[in-house]
């Protein structure tokens, strides 16, 4: 059993990028689907689909690369888990992080749903900082 499912998802994506895989499968949950949606909306992954395999549904994430086929480089250069099961990290609206001066994103879970820190700032809500992506 995995004690940190979000950390497991990020590690699976990170490992797949290191060996230049085109896609990765992750066990599904509502929170992981929302994270995959944000990664797609922000342009960090090509696409994601949710399968209804039994006994555990799976999110199939298609990774995004740039450059020529031989020298392709992953769009995601860094994934960092911030709030962990042993140490939760919460931020009020005014203290939400700016990742690389706006070049990256912070994914935050708020009372209004899962969103980027920039969207949370616009909506005037704070929340738990899940991870940084750039």
RAWO-V405725 format. One record per residue. RES is the residue in one letter. PHI is phi in radians with two decimals (* if undefined). Layout:
# RAWO-V405725
RES:PHI ; RES:PHI
This chain:
# RAWO-V405725
X:* ; X:-1.57 ; X:-1.46 ; X:-2.32 ; X:-1.07 ; X:-1.19 ; X:-1.05 ; X:-1.12 ; X:-1.07 ; X:-1.12 ; X:-1.17 ; X:-1.08 ; X:-1.13 ; X:-1.03 ; X:-1.15 ; X:-1.13 ; X:-1.17 ; X:-1.11 ; X:-1.80 ; X:1.04 ; X:-1.24 ; X:-1.47 ; X:-2.65 ; X:-2.55 ; X:-1.87 ; X:-2.31 ; X:-1.00 ; X:-1.52 ; X:-2.67 ; X:-1.06 ; X:-1.16 ; X:-1.16 ; X:-1.12 ; X:-1.15 ; X:-1.11 ; X:-1.09 ; X:-1.09 ; X:-1.14 ; X:-1.06 ; X:-1.23 ; X:-1.07 ; X:-1.51 ; X:1.52 ; X:-1.55 ; X:-2.28 ; X:-1.16 ; X:-2.86 ; X:-2.55 ; X:-2.34 ; X:-1.90 ; X:-1.61 ; X:-1.94 ; X:-1.09 ; X:-1.94 ; X:-1.49 ; X:-2.10 ; X:-1.13 ; X:-2.22 ; X:-1.69 ; X:-1.74 ; X:-1.82 ; X:-1.61 ; X:-1.39 ; X:-2.00 ; X:-2.25 ; X:-2.32 ; X:1.75 ; X:-1.16 ; X:-0.97 ; X:-1.26 ; X:-1.89 ; X:-1.13 ; X:-2.12 ; X:-1.20 ; X:-1.17 ; X:-1.44 ; X:-1.74 ; X:-2.68 ; X:-2.18 ; X:-2.33 ; X:-1.37 ; X:-1.79 ; X:-1.51 ; X:-2.02 ; X:-1.02 ; X:-1.50 ; X:-2.64 ; X:-1.38 ; X:-2.11 ; X:-1.99 ; X:-2.37 ; X:-1.27 ; X:-0.91 ; X:-1.28 ; X:-1.95 ; X:-1.10 ; X:-1.25 ; X:-1.87 ; X:-1.58 ; X:0.88 ; X:0.95 ; X:1.67 ; X:-1.41 ; X:-2.10 ; X:-2.25 ; X:-1.99 ; X:-1.68 ; X:-2.20 ; X:-1.79 ; X:-2.20 ; X:-1.09 ; X:-1.68 ; X:2.05 ; X:-1.53 ; X:-2.74 ; X:-1.34 ; X:-1.09 ; X:-1.11 ; X:-1.14 ; X:-1.13 ; X:-1.06 ; X:-1.11 ; X:-1.49 ; X:1.34 ; X:-2.21 ; X:-1.93 ; X:3.00 ; X:-1.51 ; X:-1.44 ; X:-1.40 ; X:-2.82 ; X:-1.95 ; X:-2.36 ; X:-2.72
